[in-house]
Amino acid sequence: MTPIEIKELIQSIGLPCTYYSYPVKEAPPLPYVIWYFPNSSNFSADDRVYQRIDALNIELYTKNKEFELEARVEAVLDAACMNWDKIETYIDDEHMYQVLYQLEVYINGE
């Protein structure tokens, strides 16, 4: 996948979304999605990166526990044949839930 295809996939969830973070005090009302590439685990051969493999984090933020929204995110990821794991956290300071989906994606092109 290309980063553009990943962006389009995340947009297909149907919630406001952005890469990495919203500017301070400009986040939309909950729920929304943040996505980013926190690191890579590339496959190397012949002294070069043969296949770019990036970690992809997709964070769903909600005011309340939203099983239906989680199911929507998971359906989009499943339809794209993406293997994912998730971690849920309640952020006390912000009074909201964060559901983190962790994936690895093969990046082809820009």
C-alpha positions as CSV (number, residue, x, y, z in Angstrom):
1,M,0.0,0.0,0.0
2,T,1.0,3.6,-0.4
3,P,0.6,6.2,2.3
4,I,-2.2,7.8,0.1
5,E,-4.0,4.4,0.0
6,I,-3.7,4.1,3.8
7,K,-5.1,7.6,4.2
8,E,-8.0,6.8,1.9
9,L,-8.7,3.6,3.8
10,I,-8.8,5.4,7.2
11,Q,-11.0,8.1,5.7
12,S,-13.5,5.4,4.6
13,I,-14.2,4.8,8.3
14,G,-16.3,7.9,8.0
15,L,-15.0,9.9,11.0
16,P,-12.9,13.0,11.1
17,C,-9.3,12.0,10.9
18,T,-5.8,13.4,10.6
19,Y,-2.2,12.4,10.5
20,Y,-0.4,12.4,13.9
21,S,-2.3,15.1,15.8
22,Y,-4.7,18.0,15.5
23,P,-3.3,21.5,16.3
24,V,-3.9,22.6,19.9
25,K,-7.5,23.4,20.5
26,E,-8.5,22.5,16.9
27,A,-9.6,18.9,17.4
28,P,-13.1,18.2,16.2
29,P,-15.8,17.0,18.6
30,L,-15.5,13.3,19.6
31,P,-15.4,10.8,18.0
32,Y,-12.4,11.1,15.7
33,V,-9.4,9.1,14.4
34,I,-5.6,9.9,14.5
35,W,-3.2,7.8,12.5
36,Y,0.6,7.7,12.1
37,F,3.7,5.6,11.4
38,P,5.6,5.3,14.8
39,N,8.5,3.2,13.5
40,S,9.6,0.7,10.9
41,S,10.9,-2.9,10.8
42,N,12.2,-3.0,7.2
43,F,13.4,-6.1,5.4
44,S,16.9,-5.7,4.1
45,A,18.7,-7.5,1.4
46,D,21.9,-6.8,-0.5
47,D,22.9,-4.0,1.8
48,R,19.7,-2.0,1.2
49,V,16.1,-1.8,2.2
50,Y,14.4,-4.4,0.1
51,Q,10.9,-4.0,1.5
52,R,9.7,-1.1,3.6
53,I,7.6,-2.3,6.5
54,D,6.1,0.4,8.7
55,A,4.2,0.1,11.9
56,L,0.8,1.9,11.6
57,N,-1.1,3.1,14.6
58,I,-4.8,4.1,14.2
59,E,-6.3,5.7,17.3
60,L,-10.0,6.0,17.8
61,Y,-11.1,8.6,20.4
62,T,-14.6,8.5,21.9
63,K,-16.4,10.1,24.8
64,N,-18.1,6.8,25.7
65,K,-17.4,3.2,25.0
66,E,-18.5,2.8,21.3
67,F,-18.7,-0.8,20.4
68,E,-20.4,0.0,17.0
69,L,-17.6,2.5,16.0
70,E,-15.0,-0.1,17.0
71,A,-16.8,-2.6,14.8
72,R,-16.8,-0.2,11.9
73,V,-13.0,0.4,12.2
74,E,-12.4,-3.3,12.4
75,A,-14.7,-4.0,9.4
76,V,-12.7,-1.5,7.3
77,L,-9.4,-3.2,8.4
78,D,-10.7,-6.7,7.9
79,A,-12.1,-5.8,4.4
80,A,-8.6,-4.6,3.5
81,C,-7.1,-7.9,4.8
82,M,-5.1,-6.1,7.4
83,N,-3.9,-7.9,10.5
84,W,-4.4,-5.8,13.6
85,D,-4.3,-5.8,17.4
86,K,-6.0,-3.4,19.7
87,I,-5.4,-1.8,23.1
88,E,-8.0,0.2,25.0
89,T,-7.2,3.0,27.4
90,Y,-9.3,5.6,29.3
91,I,-7.6,9.0,29.4
92,D,-8.8,10.5,32.7
93,D,-7.4,14.0,32.0
94,E,-9.4,14.2,28.8
95,H,-12.4,12.2,29.9
96,M,-12.3,10.0,26.8
97,Y,-11.5,6.5,25.5
98,Q,-8.6,5.7,23.2
99,V,-8.7,2.5,21.2
100,L,-5.3,1.9,19.6
101,Y,-5.2,-0.4,16.6
102,Q,-1.6,-1.6,15.8
103,L,-0.7,-2.9,12.4
104,E,2.3,-3.5,10.2
105,V,2.0,-2.4,6.5
106,Y,4.1,-3.0,3.5
107,I,4.8,0.4,1.9
108,N,5.1,0.5,-1.8
109,G,5.7,3.9,-3.4
110,E,4.9,7.3,-2.0
